[in-house]
Amino acid sequence: MREKAFALFLLALFLFLMPLGLLFREAVGPLGLPPLYLYLYGAWGLVILLAYLLFRRA
């Protein structure tokens, strides 16, 4: 359990600390939203979903 929680922490660190400015140069993405916002909310939702799946069995 501790190893999975640590792996989730490392995944979240990788998702949020990588140089995001290098990935999203376009000002407008799908649905007229900035791609950076879509990425941040998507990554945040993924981390929350994985944390839920990990800790609901505990």
FIVEX-354265 format. One record per atom (N, C-alpha, C, O, CB): x, y, z. Coordinates in steps of 0.2 Angstrom, whole numbers, padded with zeros to 4 digits, always signed. Glycine has a CB too. Example, Ala and Ser with C-alpha at 12.3 -4.5 7.8 and 13.67 -1.06 7.14 Angstrom:
2
+0066-0028+0039;+0062-0022+0039;+0066-0016+0039;+0071-0017+0042;+0057-0022+0045;+0064-0011+0035;+0068-0005+0036;+0064+0000+0039;+0067+0006+0040;+0070-0003+0029;
//
This chain:
58
+0004-0006+0000;+0000+0000+0000;+0004+0006+0000;+0003+0011-0004;-0005+0000+0006;+0010+0006+0004;+0014+0012+0004;+0018+0013-0002;+0019+0019-0004;+0019+0011+0010;+0019+0008-0006;+0023+0009-0012;+0018+0012-0017;+0021+0016-0021;+0026+0002-0014;+0012+0010-0017;+0007+0012-0022;+0006+0020-0021;+0005+0024-0025;+0001+0008-0022;+0005+0022-0014;+0004+0029-0012;+0010+0033-0014;+0009+0038-0017;+0003+0029-0005;+0016+0030-0013;+0022+0034-0015;+0023+0035-0023;+0025+0040-0025;+0029+0030-0013;+0021+0029-0027;+0021+0030-0034;+0016+0035-0036;+0017+0039-0041;+0019+0023-0037;+0010+0035-0033;+0005+0040-0035;+0008+0047-0033;+0007+0052-0037;-0002+0039-0031;+0011+0048-0028;+0014+0055-0026;+0019+0057-0032;+0020+0062-0034;+0018+0054-0019;+0024+0052-0034;+0029+0053-0039;+0025+0055-0046;+0028+0059-0049;+0033+0047-0040;+0020+0051-0047;+0016+0053-0053;+0013+0060-0053;+0014+0064-0058;+0010+0048-0054;+0010+0062-0048;+0008+0069-0047;+0013+0074-0047;+0012+0079-0050;+0004+0069-0040;+0019+0072-0044;+0025+0077-0045;+0027+0078-0052;+0028+0084-0054;+0030+0075-0040;+0027+0072-0055;+0029+0073-0062;+0024+0077-0067;+0026+0081-0071;+0030+0066-0065;+0018+0076-0065;+0013+0079-0069;+0013+0086-0068;+0011+0090-0073;+0006+0076-0068;+0014+0089-0062;+0013+0096-0060;+0020+0100-0060;+0019+0106-0060;+0010+0096-0054;+0025+0096-0060;+0032+0100-0060;+0036+0100-0066;+0041+0104-0067;+0036+0097-0054;+0033+0097-0071;+0037+0097-0078;+0036+0104-0081;+0031+0107-0079;+0035+0091-0082;+0040+0106-0085;+0040+0113-0088;+0034+0113-0093;+0034+0112-0099;+0046+0115-0092;+0028+0115-0090;+0022+0115-0094;+0022+0121-0099;+0018+0120-0104;+0016+0116-0089;+0026+0126-0098;+0026+0131-0103;+0029+0129-0110;+0027+0131-0115;+0030+0137-0101;+0033+0123-0110;+0036+0121-0116;+0031+0116-0120;+0031+0115-0126;+0042+0117-0114;+0026+0114-0116;+0021+0110-0120;+0015+0113-0123;+0013+0111-0128;+0018+0105-0115;+0013+0119-0121;+0007+0122-0123;+0009+0129-0125;+0009+0134-0122;+0002+0123-0117;+0010+0130-0132;+0012+0136-0135;+0005+0140-0138;+0005+0146-0139;+0017+0135-0140;+0000+0136-0139;-0006+0138-0143;-0010+0142-0138;-0010+0140-0132;-0010+0133-0146;-0013+0148-0140;-0017+0152-0135;-0024+0149-0134;-0027+0150-0129;-0017+0159-0138;-0026+0146-0140;-0033+0143-0139;-0033+0136-0141;-0030+0134-0146;-0038+0147-0144;-0036+0132-0137;-0037+0125-0139;-0044+0123-0140;-0048+0127-0142;-0034+0121-0133;-0045+0116-0139;-0052+0114-0140;-0057+0118-0136;-0056+0119-0130;-0053+0107-0139;-0063+0119-0138;-0069+0122-0135;-0067+0129-0133;-0070+0132-0129;-0070+0118-0128;-0062+0132-0136;-0060+0139-0134;-0056+0140-0128;-0055+0146-0126;-0066+0143-0135;-0054+0135-0125;-0051+0135-0118;-0043+0135-0119;-0041+0131-0124;-0053+0130-0113;-0039+0138-0115;-0032+0137-0116;-0030+0130-0114;-0032+0127-0109;-0028+0142-0111;-0026+0127-0118;-0024+0120-0117;-0020+0119-0110;-0021+0113-0108;-0019+0118-0123;-0017+0124-0108;-0014+0123-0101;-0019+0121-0096;-0018+0117-0091;-0010+0129-0099;-0025+0125-0096;-0030+0124-0091;-0033+0117-0092;-0034+0114-0087;-0035+0129-0092;-0034+0115-0098;-0037+0108-0099;-0032+0103-0096;-0034+0098-0093;-0038+0107-0107;-0025+0104-0097;-0021+0099-0095;-0021+0099-0087;-0021+0093-0084;-0014+0101-0098;-0020+0105-0084;-0020+0105-0077;-0026+0102-0074;-0026+0098-0069;-0019+0112-0074;-0032+0103-0076;-0038+0100-0073;-0039+0093-0075;-0041+0089-0071;-0045+0104-0076;-0036+0091-0081;-0036+0084-0082;-0032+0080-0078;-0033+0074-0076;-0035+0083-0090;-0026+0082-0077;-0021+0079-0073;-0023+0079-0065;-0022+0074-0062;-0014+0083-0073;-0026+0084-0063;-0029+0085-0056;-0034+0079-0055;-0034+0076-0050;-0031+0092-0055;-0039+0079-0060;-0044+0074-0060;-0041+0067-0060;-0044+0062-0056;-0049+0075-0066;-0036+0066-0064;-0033+0059-0064;-0030+0057-0058;-0031+0051-0055;-0028+0059-0070;-0026+0062-0054;-0023+0060-0048;-0029+0059-0043;-0028+0054-0039;-0019+0066-0046;-0034+0063-0043;-0039+0061-0038;-0043+0055-0039;-0044+0051-0034;-0045+0067-0038;-0044+0053-0045;-0047+0046-0047;-0042+0041-0045;-0045+0036-0042;-0048+0046-0055;-0036+0041-0046;-0031+0036-0044;-0031+0035-0037;-0030+0030-0034;-0024+0037-0047;-0031+0041-0033;-0031+0041-0026;-0037+0038-0023;-0037+0034-0018;-0030+0048-0023;-0043+0039-0026;-0049+0036-0024;-0049+0028-0025;-0050+0025-0020;-0055+0039-0028;-0046+0026-0031;-0046+0019-0032;-0041+0016-0028;-0042+0010-0026;-0044+0018-0039;-0036+0019-0026;-0030+0016-0021;-0033+0016-0014;-0032+0010-0011;-0024+0020-0022;-0036+0021-0012;-0038+0021-0004;-0045+0018-0003;-0046+0018+0003;-0037+0028-0002;-0049+0017-0007;-0055+0014-0006;-0055+0007-0004;-0059+0005+0000;-0060+0015-0012;-0050+0004-0005;-0049-0003-0004;-0046-0004+0003;-0045-0010+0006;-0045-0007-0009;-0043+0001+0006;-0039+0001+0012;-0044+0000+0018;-0041-0001+0024;-0035+0007+0013;
//
